[in-house]
Amino acid sequence: MESFDYIVIGGGSGGSATAGRLAVDGTRRVCLLEAGGRNDNVLIKTPGFMPFIRNSANYKFDTVPQKGLNGRIGYQPRGKGLGGSSAINAMVYIRGNKWDYDNWADMGCTGWSYDDVLPWFKQSEANERGSDDYHGAGGPLFVSNQRSPNPTSHAFVEAAAELQMRTNGDFNGEQQEGFGLYQVTQRDGERWSAARGYVEPIREQGNFTVRTDTLVEKLVVEEGRVTGVMVRRGKRSEMLYARRGVILSAGAFGSPQILMLSGIGPAQHLKDQGIDVVLDRPAVGANLQDHIDYVSGWETTSDVPIGGTLKGTLKMARAIVEHRRKRTGAMTTPYAEAGGFWTVMNDSPAPDVQWHFVPAVLEDHGRENVKGYGFSLHACVLRPESRGTVKLGSSDAAAAPVIDPNFLDDDRDIAVLREGIRLSHRIAEAPPMQVYGPTDRHPVDLNDDAALDELIRNRADTVYHPVGTCRMGSDADAVVDPKLKVNGLEGLWIADASVMPKIVSGNTNAPSIMIGERCADFIKAG
């Protein structure tokens, strides 16, 4: 039986950061376990190939039918392989709003205010703009300006400015509110996943073992302490021993699933699955939050946006050649090139809607092939009130979890989304966007609440930010304490988006990496 000081389960954003930081100084024997592959290929590394990433890097989960979405089954893509979702996402570098972290502290997450977490954001970051009060330049995670944004993305920012909405050159600086081009997790025109930053540079170190294509079946718990992990490679199962502890970083779906497979979770649910109860923790798998998102789309007479025509295909072919030669051009696109944050409800403590502008027409998460040219504008509810669950559908670790985001269960969410969509259309109707000759693909009377709500329930879905299913807190029901240690067990920590007590106001990759950084520091400090 192999033994290590620490075993980290999951090579995604949080797990890569935790494992890399624990192993980098060579004093600890660390094993990183990942169910997927290495993700070391041109499809992953080339930003513009994002829509074509193979199934092997994406779990492609489905939700249960969503009552709030007129009974539709939602789509939940999640990254599989080293880098996790940072290997398949749109690379947008956003931390969230200052208010989010101060609110976490107010909720009982001592030491997680904005001033507390900022040093770890800076520590993780290598921003090409250099270091300042808000940014770091020496970290493993490369953050850059976009190399070749589409002209329509600049026009989107100009259109928002014409509506008297401020232009913001740094959404992670002094103020989040405003519109602009996003910075991205890229280096020299290539995707820079968490694994490329934290794992790949040290994977040959003698104290660091990286095992891909390794499925975790359950944690091994002996007398109240997690002492190891049962894993499966192919048809063979074995136990790996952790002398000092295990860090669970399998994400908002995977972490509660592994806990429940190990007998840690809601007692009755575990019994229903035929699993012996080790620790009754009702909050495991509860508190699921996700950003509900609506994508407005317009076809254009202009061929400036990215298009699925013969001319557009030839243009992209030339862009592929340019990218292979110089790492510049249209294939550096993150697709979500521009966006912004704005407040649409009077009682919001911070911007309550985020926009992602895409210089192409998107339908059904990009899975529907759309001919012609156009642009799309995502509007998402930043702090949804609806809460869902993650449960087991099987005691087999290879089976998908049962995911129920419970989208739009709370009427406050659809009220925010309604106003966000109306603002999307106002921006699209401004002169800088009208020069492209846009035609609305899904026309509706924006002044008719009932008609707009029906369109939302027929078309809205996730923007890929599930969190909260192993929430942090100081109360007795919290799954982890503010040092990310699992309550009720020794030798177990959680380091991923599942620990967020409330979803952040923005994309979740950068905060997940920050959580991984902090977990490693908590462990080092003893």
N, C-alpha and C positions, 0 to 999 in steps of 0.2 A: 504494500500500500504506500503510494507516494505521499509525502508530506511537505507542506509549505508553511511559512509564517502566516501569510494571508492569501485567501482565495477571493478573487473578484468575479462575480457572476454577471456577465454582460459587457460587451465591448463597445457600447454606444457612447453617447456624449458624457454622461456622468461616470460610467465605468472606465472609459479610457483615461479620463483625467485622474480618477482615484488610483488606478493601477499604475499609471505612469509616474505619478508623484511619489507613491510608496516605493517603487522599484528604482527610481533614477539614481539614488545615491549609493546603491549597491549593498546596503546594510541589511536588507530584508529579502527573504525568498518569497516572491510573489508569483502567483499563477492567475492568469486571466483566461476565463472560459467564455467562449462565444459559440452560439448555436449555428451561426452562419459561417460564411467563408471569409477570405482575407479582403475581398473588395479592392484588389490591386489590379485594376484594368482600365482601359481607355474610356469605357462607358461611364464609369464612376468619376474619373478624374476630369473629364471634359464637361464643363458646365452645361453646354448646349445639348448634350446627349441625355439630359435628365428625363425627358419623356420616354426614352427608349431603354432605360435601365431594366435589365432582365429580372425575371421572377425570382431568381435566386437571392436577390438583395432586398426583396420586399415581401413581407408576410401577407399583405393584401387581405387584412381582416375585414369582416362584415359585422355590422351591428344587428341586434334584434330589430324587428319592425318598430319604427318610431311613431308613436301616436301623434307627436307634434309635427311630424313631417308627412301627415296623411297616410301613415302606415308603410311608408317606404323603408327599405333596408339601406342603411348608410354604409359608405365605404370608408375603411380606416387603414390606409397604407402605413406601414411601420417598417423601419429599416432593419434588415437582417444581415449580419456580417459585421466585421470590424468597422467602427464608425457609427453603427446603428443608423438612426434617421439622419444624422449629419452627413451620411454618405449618399442620401437620395433626396435631400430637401432642397429648397430654393436658395439656401446659403445666406439668407438675410440675417444680418447681425443686429439684433435688438435685445436689450436687457430687460425692458419693462419700465414702469414709471417709479419714481422715488416713493410715491405714496404706497405702492404695493408692499414694499419691504418694511416701511414704517408700520403699515397695517398688520403685517405678519407679527412684528414685535408686540403690537397692541393685542394680538390674538393669543399671546402666550409664548411666542417663539423668541425667547430672550436671546439677544446677540444677533438678530437678523434684520435690524433696521437698515436703511439705505447706507448710512455712514458705516455700519458694520460690514456690509457685503462689498462695498465699492473697492476696497483693497484687493479682494480676490478676483473681481472682474479685471482690474488693472494687471494683476499678477498673471492672469491667463492669456492676456492679449499681446499680440505683436502688430500694432496698428501702423500701417505705412505712413500715416500722417505724423507719427511720432508721439511722444508722451506729453501729457499735460495733467491738469487736475482731475480729469475724468478718464484718461486713457493710458494704457501701458504700451511699451514698444519692445519689451524683451521676453514676452511669454511664448508658449508653444503654438497658440492659436493665431494664425495669420488672418488679418482683417484688412481689406483693401477697398479703394474706390473701384467702381466699375470701369473697365477698359474701353468698352465700345457700346454704350447704351443707345438704344434706338431713338431716333428723333422724336417719335411720338411720346416717349417717356418724359423728355424735356418739355414737350407741349402740355402734358398733363400737369406738371408742376406750374407752368405758366398759367394754365386755365384756373387752377386753384387760387393763384395770386390775384387774378382778375376778379375773383369773388371776395377779395380782401382777406384771404386766409394766408397767414405768414409762411414764408419759405424758410425751411429749417435745414441747415447743412449738417447737423449732427443730432440725431434723435436720441443719442446716449449721452448727451452733454448736459448743459444747464437746464434746458427745457425740452420736453418731448413734443409738445404741440407744434403742429405745422406740417408742411408738405415738402418733399424733396426726393432725391435719389437715395436709395439704400446703399450702405456699405455692405460688403459681402465677405464670407469666409472663403477667400481665395488667396492663392499665392502665385504670382507670375502667370495669371490667366488660367490656373487650374483650381479645381475644388480642393479645399483644405479641410478635410474632416477632422473630428476629434482624434481619430486613430492615427492620422498622418502627423498630427501635432504631438501626441503624447506617447503613442505605442511604437510606431515604426522606427523612430530614431534610436530606441533602446532595446528592440526586440532580440538582439543578439547578445545582450548582457547575460552572463552566466547565472545571475540570480533571478532572471525574469523568464517565465515560461508562458507562452501564448498558445492556447489550444483552441483552434477553430473547429467547426463541424462537430461540436461537443454539446449535447443536450443535457441540461441539468434536470434530473428527475425529482430530487428533493434535497432538502437540508437534513443533515444528521444531527439530532438533538440528544444529548446524554446528560441527564441530571440537571436540566435547566440551562445547559450551555450548548451552543452550536459548535460541534467539533469537526465537521467535515461536510462533504457534498457527494451525493450519489450522481454519477454522470453516465451517459450512454453515448457510445461511439459505434455507429452501425448497430449490430445486434448485441454488443457486449456492454454490460454494465459493470462499473467499478466504483469504489469509494476513494476519494481524495481527502487527506487529513489536513486540517487547518490548525496549527498549533496555537495561533494567537487570535484568529477570528476570520469571519467571512463578511464580505461586503456585497450586498445585493443591489445590482444596478441593471435590472432587466426592463425598466420602464414602467409606465403607468398601467400597462396591461400585464406584463410579464412578472413584475415583482409581486403583486398580490397573488398571481396564479401560483408562483413557486412557494410562497408562504402557505397558501391553502393546501397545496399538494403535500406540504410538510406537516400538516396538522395544525397550522397557526391561522386562525381566522374565525368567522362566525360558527359557533359549535354546531348548531342544527344543520347548517348548510354542509359542513364537512361530513356529518353523520349521514346525510342524504346521499353523499357521494361515496360512502363506504370507507371514509378516511378516519383513522383514529385521531381524536382531539388531543393535541399536545398543549395548546394554549388557546383559550377562548378569547378572540379579539374581534368584536363585531365591526370595528372600523376598517379592518382589512377588506379592501375591495369596495368600500363605500366612498362617498364624497367625490366621485368622478366628475370632473369639470372639463369642458372643451369649448373652444371658440366656435360658435355657430356662425356660418359664413354664407353670404349670398353673392353670386357672381353675375353682374350685369355684363351684357355683351353687345358689341356693335360691329356690323360689317362695314367696310369702308370701300369707297371707290378708288382710294389711293392704294398704291402698292408699297408704300413706305413701311408699314408694319410687316411682321413675319406672316407669311401666307403659305397655304398648302397648294398653290398652283404649280404648273410646270416651271414658270419663271422663278417662283419662290423656291422651288426645290433646287434649281440650278444655282441660285444665289447661295443657298445653304451649303451646297456641295463645294463651291468656291471658298466659303467660310471655313469648312472643315480642313481644306488644304492649308489655308492661312493659319489656322490654329495649330496644326501639326508642325508648321514651319516656324511660327513666330509667337504662338500663344496669345494672339490678338484677334480682334474681329468679332463677328456676330456669335461665334460659338463660345464666347466667354459670358454670354447672357445668363443671368439667374432666372430669367423670365419675369419674376416679380421685381422689375427694375426700379420702380418708383412707388411712392405711397405717402402715407401721412397719418396723423393722429389728430382728432378733433372731438370736441364735446358737443353732443347733440341734445342732451337732457340737462335741464337746469339744476338738478340736484346731484350731479356727478362731481366727485372730489378730484377727478383727473379726466383726461380725454377718455371717452367711452366707446369710440369706434376707431378701428384701424383700417386703412385701405391698402391694397396691393394692386398696382397697375401693371398689367401684362400686355405687351405689344403684339398680341395674337388672340385669336378667338379660342376660348376654352369651353368645352362642354363635358360634363360628367368626369371631372378631374383630369381632363385631357385624354380620356379613354375613347371619346368619340372623335373620329377623323372628320374635321371640318374643312371644306374647300374654301378658297378665297382668302381675302385679307380682312383684318379687323383688329380690335383691341378689347380687352376685358378689364373689368374693375371689381375686385373683391371688396366687400364691406363686411367686417366681422365685429361681433359684440365682444368687447374686451373683457368685461367682468360679468359673465352670465350668472344668473341666479339659479338656473336649473341644475339639479344634481342627479347623477346616475350611479351605476354600479358596474363592477367587474366580478363575475362569478365563474365557477367551474362548470363546464358541461360534461366533463369526464375526469376520471382519476388518471388518465394517460397524459403524461407531460407533453407529448407530441400533439395533442388535440388543441385546437384554438380555444381561448377563453370565451365566455359569453359576455359580450360587450353591450351595455345599454346606457348611452350618454343621456337619455331622457331629454333630448333636445326640445327647446321651446315649451317645456312643461310649465315654466313660470312666465306669465303674460308680460312681465317687465322686459324679457329678452326680445320678444317680437316687437315691442314698442320701440326699443332702441334700434333694432335692425331696420325697421320701417323708415325711421328718420335718416339712417345711414344711406339707404338706397336712394332716398329722395335727393340727398346731397350728391351721391354718385352721378345722378342724372343732371343735376345743375352744373357739375364740373364738365360733363361730356357735352353739354349744350353751350359752353363758353367758346368764344371765337377761336382760341388756339387749337381746340379739338375739332371744330367744325370744318376747318380747312381740309380735313381728310375725308369728308363726305360720309359721315357715319349714319347708319340705319340701325335702329334698335331691333335686336333679334327677339326680344320678349316684351313687346309693348303692353302697357297696362296704364290705366288711369291712376296716376300717382296720388291723386286727391281722394281716391276711394279706398278707405282703409280695408274694407272687406275684400276687395279685389286684389289689393296688394298683399294682404295676408295670405290669401289663397295661393298666389304665385310664390310667395316665400315658402310656404309649406310644401309646395310641389317641387321646389328646386334647391332649397338651401341644404347645406351639409357642413361637415367639418372643414376647418382650415389646418388640421393636423397638429393640434396642441393638447392632447389629453394629459391631465395631471390629477394629483390629489388623492390617489387611492391607498396611500400609506401615510396619511398626513402627519405632520410634525405638530407638536404642541407641548404644553406643560400640564395639561389635564390628564386625568386617569385613563381616558378613552383614546388618547393619541397613540398612534402606532410607534412613532419614534419621538425621542426627546429632542431638545434643541441642539444636542451634540450628535444627532442622527443615529443614536443607539436605539435598537428596538427595545421597547419596554417589556419587561417580563422575562427576558432572556439575556444571557451573557454571550459575548463573542459574536454579535451580529449587528451590523449597521446597514442602512439603506442610503444610497447616493444616486438619486435620479429625480425626475419630475414628479414621481409619485408622492414625495414628501411635502410638496407645496400645500399649505393649508388652504390657500386660495390662489387661483390662477393669476399669473402676472399679466400686465397690460401690454402684451406684445408677443413676439415669437419666443419659443421656449428653449431653443438650442443653447444660446449663451448662458441663460440662468442654470440650465442643467449642468453645464461644464463648471460654472461657479460652485454649484453644490458639490460636485465631485472634488474640486480643489479643496473645499472646506472640510469635506469628510476625511481626506488624507491628512490634513493638518490636525484635525481632532484626534485621529488615531495616533499620529506621531507624538502629540502632546500627552497621550495617556489619559 
